[in-house]
Amino acid sequence: MVPRTMTVQFEVWLLAADHEGIWLVGGRDAWRPRHALAAATTIHAAAESVLRTHGVRDDLVAMHSTSWRQAAGAVIHTYLAVLKRDGIVPASWPQAVPVNDLLGAVENPFLHAATAPPVPRRVDVVRHALRDLEWGQRHLRFLLEEDDAVAATLDENWRRHLRALRPALSNLYRHGERTVAQPPR
């Protein structure tokens, strides 16, 4: 029997901002490639290819790798893609979902033992990518303050909405008196 190997996968969460808020342009989920990642390419180039496949590569103003996680025999790399907008986001992307609707409707992730790995959900990946500042993570909120190249691409809508966000990672695993739970299998 040949041992099964782990694959490398990636996902791209598409975001745009308007006066009303920050939107998940692709709906409630990330975009993923339809085919396996070629060994001769970079994950960043493959993520750009996914954007081209969906016809939004020319709308890209910033792209940033935010995290990785292990799931179902794969390491999944996560990217945020910030897209320019023309007017109201849902007018350009009818499937867009307000980030606040997605983030505000969930509880903290499952607790885990101190020596066990966390089991993040997809919503936790988005929360982390937008808000977290701990441990030197340089994600979108932090990049606004610390990366002139990225900050220059973000308009006043982005600046206003991102400044309102506070770090989330430091509070994700605080559940008061709750006991350690295991995620559903």
C-alpha positions as CSV (number, residue, x, y, z in Angstrom):
1,M,0.0,0.0,0.0
2,V,1.4,3.4,-1.0
3,P,1.2,6.0,1.7
4,R,-1.0,8.9,1.0
5,T,0.8,12.3,0.8
6,M,-0.4,15.7,1.8
7,T,-1.3,18.2,-0.9
8,V,-1.0,21.9,-1.0
9,Q,-4.1,23.9,-1.7
10,F,-5.1,27.5,-1.5
11,E,-8.1,29.8,-1.4
12,V,-8.7,33.5,-2.2
13,W,-11.1,35.5,-0.2
14,L,-12.3,38.5,-2.3
15,L,-13.0,41.8,-0.5
16,A,-14.2,45.2,-1.6
17,A,-15.3,48.2,0.5
18,D,-17.9,50.9,-0.1
19,H,-19.6,53.5,2.1
20,E,-21.7,50.8,3.8
21,G,-19.0,48.4,4.7
22,I,-16.6,45.7,3.7
23,W,-18.0,43.0,1.5
24,L,-17.1,39.4,0.7
25,V,-17.3,39.7,-3.1
26,G,-17.3,36.0,-3.7
27,G,-20.2,35.4,-1.4
28,R,-19.9,33.4,1.9
29,D,-16.9,31.4,0.7
30,A,-13.4,31.8,-0.9
31,W,-12.5,31.0,-4.4
32,R,-10.4,27.9,-5.0
33,P,-8.7,26.5,-8.1
34,R,-10.4,23.9,-10.2
35,H,-7.2,21.9,-10.7
36,A,-4.2,20.8,-8.7
37,L,-1.5,23.3,-8.1
38,A,1.4,22.8,-10.6
39,A,4.8,22.2,-9.0
40,A,6.4,24.8,-11.3
41,T,4.3,27.7,-10.1
42,T,4.1,29.8,-6.9
43,I,1.0,29.8,-4.8
44,H,0.8,33.6,-5.3
45,A,0.8,33.2,-9.1
46,A,-1.8,30.5,-8.9
47,A,-4.0,32.8,-6.7
48,E,-3.7,35.5,-9.4
49,S,-4.7,32.9,-12.0
50,V,-7.9,32.1,-10.0
51,L,-8.7,35.8,-10.1
52,R,-8.1,35.9,-13.9
53,T,-10.3,32.8,-14.4
54,H,-13.2,34.7,-12.6
55,G,-12.5,37.9,-14.6
56,V,-11.4,40.1,-11.7
57,R,-7.6,40.2,-12.0
58,D,-7.8,43.8,-13.4
59,D,-9.8,44.9,-10.4
60,L,-7.1,43.7,-7.9
61,V,-5.5,46.5,-5.9
62,A,-3.8,44.4,-3.2
63,M,-3.3,40.7,-2.4
64,H,-1.8,39.3,0.8
65,S,-1.2,35.8,2.1
66,T,-2.7,35.7,5.6
67,S,-2.5,32.2,7.0
68,W,-2.3,28.5,6.5
69,R,-4.1,25.6,8.1
70,Q,-4.2,21.8,7.8
71,A,-7.5,20.1,6.7
72,A,-8.4,16.8,5.1
73,G,-4.9,15.8,4.0
74,A,-3.9,19.2,2.7
75,V,-2.2,22.4,3.8
76,I,-4.4,25.2,2.8
77,H,-2.9,28.7,2.2
78,T,-5.2,31.6,2.5
79,Y,-5.0,34.9,0.5
80,L,-7.1,38.1,0.8
81,A,-7.6,39.9,-2.5
82,V,-8.7,43.5,-2.2
83,L,-10.7,44.7,-5.2
84,K,-11.4,48.2,-6.4
85,R,-15.0,49.1,-6.5
86,D,-17.1,51.4,-8.7
87,G,-20.0,52.7,-6.6
88,I,-21.9,50.4,-4.4
89,V,-20.4,46.9,-4.0
90,P,-23.5,44.8,-4.4
91,A,-24.3,46.7,-7.7
92,S,-21.1,45.4,-9.1
93,W,-21.1,42.0,-7.4
94,P,-24.7,40.9,-6.6
95,Q,-23.5,37.8,-4.6
96,A,-21.5,40.0,-2.2
97,V,-22.1,39.5,1.5
98,P,-21.4,42.1,4.2
99,V,-18.4,41.0,6.3
100,N,-20.2,42.1,9.5
101,D,-23.1,39.8,8.7
102,L,-20.7,36.9,8.5
103,L,-18.4,37.8,11.4
104,G,-21.1,39.0,13.8
105,A,-23.2,35.9,13.6
106,V,-20.7,33.3,14.9
107,E,-19.4,32.3,18.3
108,N,-15.8,31.8,19.1
109,P,-14.2,28.6,17.6
110,F,-14.0,25.3,19.4
111,L,-11.8,25.2,22.5
112,H,-8.8,22.9,22.3
113,A,-6.2,21.6,24.7
114,A,-3.1,23.6,25.2
115,T,-1.0,21.0,23.3
116,A,-3.6,20.3,20.6
117,P,-3.9,22.3,17.4
118,P,-6.8,24.6,16.9
119,V,-9.5,23.7,14.4
120,P,-10.4,26.9,12.7
121,R,-13.5,27.3,10.7
122,R,-13.7,29.2,7.4
123,V,-15.2,32.2,9.2
124,D,-12.3,32.2,11.6
125,V,-9.9,32.5,8.7
126,V,-11.7,35.6,7.5
127,R,-11.8,37.1,11.0
128,H,-8.1,36.4,11.4
129,A,-7.2,37.9,8.0
130,L,-9.1,41.1,8.7
131,R,-8.4,41.8,12.3
132,D,-5.5,40.1,14.0
133,L,-2.4,42.0,15.0
134,E,-0.8,39.5,17.5
135,W,2.4,37.7,17.0
136,G,3.6,40.0,14.2
137,Q,0.8,38.9,11.9
138,R,0.8,41.5,9.1
139,H,-2.7,41.3,7.8
140,L,-5.1,43.8,6.3
141,R,-5.8,45.9,9.4
142,F,-2.1,46.0,10.4
143,L,-1.0,46.6,6.8
144,L,-3.1,49.8,6.7
145,E,-0.8,51.2,9.4
146,E,2.5,49.6,8.6
147,D,2.8,49.0,4.8
148,D,2.8,52.1,2.7
149,A,2.3,50.2,-0.6
150,V,-0.8,48.5,0.6
151,A,-2.1,51.5,2.5
152,A,-1.8,53.6,-0.7
153,T,-4.3,51.2,-2.5
154,L,-7.0,51.5,0.2
155,D,-9.5,54.3,-0.2
156,E,-11.2,56.1,2.6
157,N,-14.0,53.5,2.9
158,W,-11.3,50.8,3.6
159,R,-9.5,53.1,6.1
160,R,-12.7,53.9,8.0
161,H,-14.0,50.3,8.2
162,L,-10.6,48.7,9.0
163,R,-9.8,51.2,11.8
164,A,-13.0,50.2,13.6
165,L,-11.7,46.6,13.8
166,R,-9.9,45.4,16.9
167,P,-7.7,42.4,17.3
168,A,-9.6,39.1,17.4
169,L,-7.1,36.3,17.8
170,S,-6.3,37.2,21.5
171,N,-10.0,36.6,22.4
172,L,-10.9,33.7,20.1
173,Y,-10.2,31.0,22.7
174,R,-11.7,32.7,25.7
175,H,-14.9,31.1,26.7
176,G,-15.2,31.8,30.4
177,E,-16.1,28.7,32.3
178,R,-16.7,26.5,29.3
179,T,-15.0,23.1,29.1
180,V,-12.7,22.0,26.3
181,A,-14.9,20.8,23.4
182,Q,-14.1,18.8,20.3
183,P,-15.3,19.9,16.9
184,P,-17.9,17.8,15.2
185,R,-16.4,15.0,13.0
